[in-house]
Amino acid sequence: MSASHPSASPDSPVTETPAEPNDSTPPDSVSNLLPTSPPVPASTQQPTYEHESAEKSPRIHSHDVDADAKKSDLVSSSPSPSHSHSDRRDASSARGSRFSRRRFWIIQGLVMSMATAASLSNSIFTPSLPVMQIDLDTSQQAINASVSIATFMNALAPLLWAQLADVRGRRITYILSIPIAIVATILGYFSKNIAMFYVTRIFQQIGMSAVLVAGSGTLSDINPSSSRSQALGFFYLGYQGATTIAPALGGVIADSLGWRWTFIVAAVYTLAIFIAMCILMPETMDPVVLKANRMKGVKNPFAPLVYNPFVLALVLQIAFTVMVLYIFSVIIPRDFTRVYAFSTSQIGFVQLFVGFGFFVGTWCFGVYADRMYGTWKAKRGGVSIPEDRLRSTWLPILFIFAGLLVYGWGVERATWFGVPTLGAAVAGAGSQGFGTSCNAFLLDVFPSRGASIIAAANFLRFTLAALGPLAVAPAESTIGVGWFSTLLAGVNLAAWSGIFCIINWGARTRLRMEPWRSEERWDAQREVLFAAGAGARGEKAGEEGRKGLLVA
């Protein structure tokens, strides 16, 4: 069963029965450390599935662990041995398994706070873009390009930080990266021209981009898969939510002190969180996993995207939804100044309301995604299939589609300003909800290289998203904001067809490929999806799983 909150006092660590190393860590991370298994009696040999050839690559078997798991199942009245595959993996990363309850929540809070700092540095000045254009004596296209340049660095730099986070640990990644961002943010105050502003934004994003990959990896380390979507949702709430709260604050600061002071405020806040992390943040990676990753060394982060077409389709879909958010960061100041004659601080408060949509999307869609995932896990007799996480994504996509149409045509028709504001909030909620489920899926499929896979996905999503702000000015002047928003809505809706294919055929395709084909921990999934008569046994296993949940 998945681990739960400890019932001990806040400072007392949770007492659990020590697990064997090959039981508490992802098998693919310690495959070279396991002893050779004894011969397997014929009665306990793994079944041969129709899709597998006779000369398949050898697999790692841990029969002693399976025996212990069966004994544990008898104690907990769990009816199905298939629970052991997912439950042991959940237990190994469950909150409280290595940290006390207080330390668990301190880690969660620090990671989310640093996510807000990363977003604050990136967006606190966005309401001031029209004023900065005048002060820096540049064009509208050039000032919008600063957003695209920073977004591209947000895609490129994590490829380096992710390798460091997976091979050397999360804590050292924070310590090396965040000071770079703090220094660059302070230098932003002294920008004299657009070239200097570009340089400060580049180094600012080089430093802060590590938070996205190391933060996702940290949350994957300490949260079980059953609650991972919600945990990642709150993490991205800290990042994307601050994207809209920060402009409201930045607008007030810019109107009273000038836009340069927004960089000082961002630097001071980031420095305060960084000091707290240096004092309170431990290394969250399991020592055995970390040692195994160091033995394996650096890997090509793009390999999962190149060799798995379904993962590539998923990342491209995420890129289109992220593009919507970055387009809003430049299109709202432009449209609300041009159509509604809003001041800098008023534009900031419009973006604050859009941030409320992020909060709703994170909370509601995160809970909905975890419940949908749990429902399908019960239907499959307690076996977790990562692709089931994506079954909840149809609803966020509809939110994005509807929100973009309402925003675009609300501005085009110059309706009451609340109409396009509501449309932007709805689209933002959908984008936030869609991303959390997809990121949780990637972490489930690549458990021992969480930071690297998120970095590779971020490279594609942010590279494409960087093109969005560059297209705003030409598109609005050519076809108008209404048809431009309609085009974005149609692209996002059409791209969801790739997610539909992953939901229906992705798991079977993945399990026929390496490394999933030859690893023992995916056996339960193969049994559910490939074994002879899987349909009838799946229904029976689902019923037994539901009964088992009631008994447990």
Solvent accessible surface area in square Angstrom, and as a share of the most:
residue,aa,sasa,rsa
1,M,99,0.44
2,S,38,0.24
3,A,26,0.20
4,S,86,0.55
5,H,75,0.33
6,P,11,0.07
7,S,114,0.73
8,A,45,0.35
9,S,67,0.43
10,P,67,0.42
11,D,86,0.44
12,S,36,0.23
13,P,93,0.58
14,V,38,0.22
15,T,130,0.75
16,E,90,0.40
17,T,124,0.72
18,P,125,0.79
19,A,57,0.44
20,E,98,0.44
21,P,75,0.47
22,N,32,0.17
23,D,34,0.17
24,S,28,0.18
25,T,7,0.04
26,P,23,0.14
27,P,32,0.20
28,D,31,0.16
29,S,1,0.01
30,V,2,0.01
31,S,34,0.22
32,N,114,0.58
33,L,74,0.37
34,L,34,0.17
35,P,109,0.68
36,T,136,0.79
37,S,37,0.24
38,P,79,0.50
39,P,130,0.82
40,V,42,0.24
41,P,85,0.53
42,A,90,0.70
43,S,107,0.69
44,T,74,0.43
45,Q,112,0.50
46,Q,66,0.29
47,P,73,0.46
48,T,114,0.66
49,Y,9,0.03
50,E,148,0.66
51,H,35,0.16
52,E,17,0.08
53,S,64,0.42
54,A,108,0.83
55,E,163,0.73
56,K,50,0.21
57,S,47,0.30
58,P,126,0.80
59,R,37,0.13
60,I,53,0.27
61,H,44,0.20
62,S,19,0.12
63,H,41,0.18
64,D,106,0.55
65,V,8,0.04
66,D,33,0.17
67,A,47,0.37
68,D,77,0.40
69,A,10,0.08
70,K,112,0.48
71,K,132,0.56
72,S,64,0.42
73,D,22,0.11
74,L,149,0.74
75,V,132,0.76
76,S,46,0.30
77,S,57,0.37
78,S,15,0.10
79,P,66,0.41
80,S,13,0.09
81,P,85,0.53
82,S,23,0.15
83,H,8,0.04
84,S,12,0.08
85,H,37,0.16
86,S,4,0.03
87,D,12,0.06
88,R,55,0.20
89,R,56,0.21
90,D,3,0.01
91,A,40,0.31
92,S,29,0.19
93,S,18,0.12
94,A,2,0.02
95,R,45,0.17
96,G,2,0.02
97,S,32,0.21
98,R,99,0.36
99,F,26,0.11
100,S,17,0.11
101,R,80,0.29
102,R,126,0.46
103,R,87,0.32
104,F,2,0.01
105,W,122,0.43
106,I,49,0.25
107,I,0,0.00
108,Q,29,0.13
109,G,35,0.34
110,L,16,0.08
111,V,1,0.00
112,M,64,0.29
113,S,32,0.21
114,M,0,0.00
115,A,0,0.00
116,T,30,0.18
117,A,0,0.00
118,A,3,0.02
119,S,1,0.01
120,L,19,0.09
121,S,2,0.01
122,N,23,0.12
123,S,6,0.04
124,I,1,0.01
125,F,1,0.00
126,T,4,0.02
127,P,1,0.01
128,S,1,0.00
129,L,7,0.03
130,P,50,0.32
131,V,65,0.37
132,M,0,0.00
133,Q,51,0.22
134,I,136,0.69
135,D,78,0.41
136,L,7,0.03
137,D,130,0.67
138,T,30,0.18
139,S,60,0.39
140,Q,59,0.26
141,Q,78,0.35
142,A,26,0.20
143,I,2,0.01
144,N,9,0.05
145,A,20,0.15
146,S,0,0.00
147,V,11,0.06
148,S,6,0.04
149,I,50,0.25
150,A,2,0.01
151,T,2,0.01
152,F,82,0.34
153,M,26,0.12
154,N,2,0.01
155,A,0,0.00
156,L,75,0.38
157,A,11,0.09
158,P,0,0.00
159,L,29,0.14
160,L,126,0.63
161,W,19,0.07
162,A,0,0.00
163,Q,20,0.09
164,L,40,0.20
165,A,0,0.00
166,D,0,0.00
167,V,14,0.08
168,R,131,0.48
169,G,0,0.00
170,R,9,0.03
171,R,76,0.28
172,I,64,0.33
173,T,0,0.00
174,Y,4,0.02
175,I,56,0.28
176,L,90,0.45
177,S,0,0.00
178,I,0,0.00
179,P,48,0.30
180,I,65,0.33
181,A,1,0.01
182,I,15,0.08
183,V,87,0.50
184,A,4,0.03
185,T,2,0.01
186,I,71,0.36
187,L,84,0.42
188,G,0,0.00
189,Y,55,0.21
190,F,100,0.41
191,S,0,0.00
192,K,145,0.61
193,N,72,0.37
194,I,35,0.18
195,A,60,0.47
196,M,67,0.30
197,F,0,0.00
198,Y,48,0.18
199,V,79,0.46
200,T,8,0.05
201,R,3,0.01
202,I,47,0.24
203,F,103,0.43
204,Q,2,0.01
205,Q,4,0.02
206,I,39,0.20
207,G,0,0.00
208,M,4,0.02
209,S,1,0.01
210,A,0,0.00
211,V,1,0.00
212,L,3,0.02
213,V,0,0.00
214,A,0,0.00
215,G,0,0.00
216,S,0,0.00
217,G,0,0.00
218,T,0,0.00
219,L,5,0.03
220,S,11,0.07
221,D,32,0.16
222,I,6,0.03
223,N,2,0.01
224,P,4,0.02
225,S,11,0.07
226,S,48,0.31
227,S,22,0.14
228,R,17,0.06
229,S,0,0.00
230,Q,55,0.25
231,A,11,0.09
232,L,0,0.00
233,G,0,0.00
234,F,60,0.25
235,F,3,0.01
236,Y,19,0.07
237,L,17,0.09
238,G,3,0.02
239,Y,10,0.04
240,Q,17,0.07
241,G,5,0.05
242,A,10,0.08
243,T,32,0.19
244,T,7,0.04
245,I,99,0.50
246,A,1,0.01
247,P,1,0.01
248,A,8,0.06
249,L,78,0.39
250,G,0,0.00
251,G,0,0.00
252,V,70,0.40
253,I,17,0.09
254,A,18,0.14
255,D,86,0.45
256,S,82,0.53
257,L,113,0.56
258,G,27,0.26
259,W,11,0.04
260,R,63,0.23
261,W,106,0.37
262,T,0,0.00
263,F,3,0.01
264,I,42,0.21
265,V,51,0.29
266,A,1,0.00
267,A,4,0.03
268,V,96,0.55
269,Y,81,0.31
270,T,2,0.01
271,L,81,0.41
272,A,58,0.45
273,I,25,0.13
274,F,26,0.11
275,I,90,0.45
276,A,29,0.23
277,M,4,0.02
278,C,45,0.27
279,I,128,0.65
280,L,71,0.35
281,M,6,0.03
282,P,28,0.18
283,E,49,0.22
284,T,1,0.01
285,M,6,0.03
286,D,32,0.17
287,P,87,0.55
288,V,41,0.24
289,V,10,0.06
290,L,18,0.09
291,K,120,0.51
292,A,4,0.03
293,N,1,0.00
294,R,110,0.40
295,M,111,0.50
296,K,64,0.27
297,G,21,0.20
298,V,109,0.63
299,K,98,0.42
300,N,93,0.48
301,P,23,0.15
302,F,57,0.24
303,A,29,0.23
304,P,30,0.19
305,L,4,0.02
306,V,102,0.59
307,Y,153,0.58
308,N,4,0.02
309,P,84,0.53
310,F,41,0.17
311,V,3,0.01
312,L,65,0.32
313,A,31,0.24
314,L,0,0.00
315,V,0,0.00
316,L,65,0.32
317,Q,1,0.00
318,I,1,0.01
319,A,0,0.00
320,F,56,0.23
321,T,1,0.01
322,V,12,0.07
323,M,24,0.11
324,V,1,0.01
325,L,15,0.07
326,Y,18,0.07
327,I,5,0.03
328,F,13,0.06
329,S,15,0.10
330,V,5,0.03
331,I,3,0.01
332,I,3,0.02
333,P,2,0.01
334,R,53,0.19
335,D,0,0.00
336,F,0,0.00
337,T,59,0.34
338,R,138,0.50
339,V,42,0.24
340,Y,42,0.16
341,A,87,0.67
342,F,36,0.15
343,S,52,0.34
344,T,21,0.12
345,S,24,0.15
346,Q,88,0.39
347,I,3,0.02
348,G,0,0.00
349,F,108,0.45
350,V,9,0.05
351,Q,8,0.04
352,L,65,0.32
353,F,91,0.38
354,V,4,0.02
355,G,6,0.06
356,F,119,0.49
357,G,5,0.05
358,F,7,0.03
359,F,96,0.40
360,V,52,0.30
361,G,0,0.00
362,T,3,0.02
363,W,117,0.41
364,C,67,0.40
365,F,13,0.06
366,G,0,0.00
367,V,34,0.19
368,Y,65,0.25
369,A,2,0.02
370,D,21,0.11
371,R,174,0.64
372,M,42,0.19
373,Y,8,0.03
374,G,36,0.34
375,T,67,0.39
376,W,62,0.22
377,K,32,0.14
378,A,14,0.11
379,K,91,0.39
380,R,37,0.13
381,G,1,0.01
382,G,3,0.03
383,V,3,0.02
384,S,5,0.03
385,I,2,0.01
386,P,4,0.03
387,E,5,0.02
388,D,3,0.01
389,R,3,0.01
390,L,0,0.00
391,R,52,0.19
392,S,3,0.02
393,T,1,0.00
394,W,108,0.38
395,L,48,0.24
396,P,3,0.02
397,I,3,0.01
398,L,82,0.41
399,F,73,0.30
400,I,0,0.00
401,F,59,0.25
402,A,47,0.36
403,G,0,0.00
404,L,4,0.02
405,L,52,0.26
406,V,62,0.36
407,Y,2,0.01
408,G,0,0.00
409,W,66,0.23
410,G,3,0.03
411,V,4,0.02
412,E,76,0.34
413,R,171,0.62
414,A,64,0.50
415,T,50,0.29
416,W,176,0.62
417,F,79,0.33
418,G,15,0.14
419,V,56,0.32
420,P,0,0.00
421,T,9,0.05
422,L,96,0.48
423,G,1,0.01
424,A,0,0.00
425,A,6,0.05
426,V,43,0.25
427,A,0,0.00
428,G,0,0.00
429,A,5,0.04
430,G,0,0.00
431,S,6,0.04
432,Q,7,0.03
433,G,1,0.01
434,F,0,0.00
435,G,13,0.12
436,T,1,0.00
437,S,3,0.02
438,C,0,0.00
439,N,3,0.01
440,A,0,0.00
441,F,4,0.02
442,L,0,0.00
443,L,0,0.00
444,D,12,0.06
445,V,2,0.01
446,F,24,0.10
447,P,29,0.18
448,S,8,0.05
449,R,27,0.10
450,G,2,0.02
451,A,0,0.00
452,S,7,0.05
453,I,3,0.02
454,I,0,0.00
455,A,0,0.00
456,A,0,0.00
457,A,0,0.00
458,N,2,0.01
459,F,41,0.17
460,L,40,0.20
461,R,8,0.03
462,F,7,0.03
463,T,37,0.22
464,L,50,0.25
465,A,0,0.00
466,A,6,0.05
467,L,100,0.50
468,G,2,0.02
469,P,1,0.01
470,L,61,0.30
471,A,43,0.33
472,V,0,0.00
473,A,17,0.13
474,P,65,0.41
475,A,17,0.13
476,E,17,0.08
477,S,90,0.58
478,T,108,0.63
479,I,79,0.40
480,G,14,0.14
481,V,6,0.03
482,G,0,0.00
483,W,151,0.53
484,F,12,0.05
485,S,3,0.02
486,T,40,0.23
487,L,105,0.52
488,L,17,0.08
489,A,0,0.00
490,G,33,0.32
491,V,52,0.30
492,N,2,0.01
493,L,73,0.36
494,A,70,0.54
495,A,26,0.20
496,W,52,0.18
497,S,69,0.44
498,G,19,0.18
499,I,0,0.00
500,F,100,0.42
501,C,47,0.28
502,I,1,0.00
503,I,21,0.11
504,N,58,0.30
505,W,136,0.48
506,G,2,0.02
507,A,9,0.07
508,R,98,0.36
509,T,41,0.24
510,R,3,0.01
511,L,0,0.00
512,R,113,0.41
513,M,46,0.21
514,E,93,0.42
515,P,61,0.39
516,W,8,0.03
517,R,36,0.13
518,S,21,0.13
519,E,17,0.08
520,E,18,0.08
521,R,15,0.05
522,W,2,0.01
523,D,5,0.03
524,A,3,0.02
525,Q,4,0.02
526,R,0,0.00
527,E,82,0.37
528,V,26,0.15
529,L,17,0.08
530,F,21,0.09
531,A,10,0.08
532,A,70,0.54
533,G,50,0.49
534,A,21,0.16
535,G,57,0.55
536,A,75,0.58
537,R,114,0.42
538,G,19,0.18
539,E,134,0.60
540,K,132,0.56
541,A,30,0.23
542,G,1,0.01
543,E,76,0.34
544,E,65,0.29
545,G,1,0.01
546,R,102,0.37
547,K,118,0.50
548,G,3,0.02
549,L,89,0.44
550,L,157,0.78
551,V,101,0.58
552,A,66,0.51
